[in-house]
């Protein structure tokens, strides 16, 4: 059975469609600065309830035009139909997209329960639909939750949902961010016991803001260990000290993951260059002399 150590290491960066004219003007330059690091690809997120699918497409096209680096749109099924998804897949194919991050998507505020509105209710159904209609035209990434999806009722049910995505045809997985390496190692061991043969790429969140991290973590179910939380609370009024502390915490996490054989890292950049670049340099990862073209 293929282990995580046997997959080639890859590094990738997540961007989101700009929400303001100023952000839209800056985004190509942000992508260009990160492209100097020669990532495997950029992923581009969507809005809640699928509201920003058009923004995702436009951002994908702009990123590829500006950097020459492959871009992978987040494609969600929440609130959508098979016909709309098929149309969007054709649009991405025409644009030369080869990689997709297939997700259920965030439930609308009016929805209740774990089942999404629309014709496809779960990411596993979306993966299966893409495979049935497009074959191997796309490399499919799916989400993984080492600390359990916040809406799952227990870890076993959550892992079964993940297994269904793999069985439906997922090629690789990107995890929700976490700060406890053992959560990732335990998840990988569960994949190996279940004979799920695919790379599971750790998602990495730089620590730059106490309030923002606390809000994000509460929403996505990512645990902030008590010792980290207490230090962040203590340093929240000292931006430089907080970011220096966060840099050391996340650097040690990444080093631990890579030394143990994690097949790369996926950085949640929040459309900021400096935090990811500082982390990259601290990890002594390759610094190419020329931008990717």
Secondary structure, DSSP 8 states (H G I E B T S, - for coil): ---GGGS--EEEEEE---SSHHHHHHHHHHHHHHHTT--SEEEE---GGGTTHHHHHHHHHHHHHHH---EEEEEE-TT--HHHHHHHHHHHHHTT--EEEEE-----TT--SSS-SSS--SHHHHHHHHHHHHTTSSEEEEEE-TT--TT-SSHHHHHHHHHHHHHHT--EEEEEE-S-HHHHHHHHHHHHHTT--SEEEEEEE----HHHHHHHHHHHT----HHHHHHHHHHTT-HHHHHHHHHHHHHHHHHHHHHTT--EEEEE-TT-SHHHHHHHHHTT----SS---
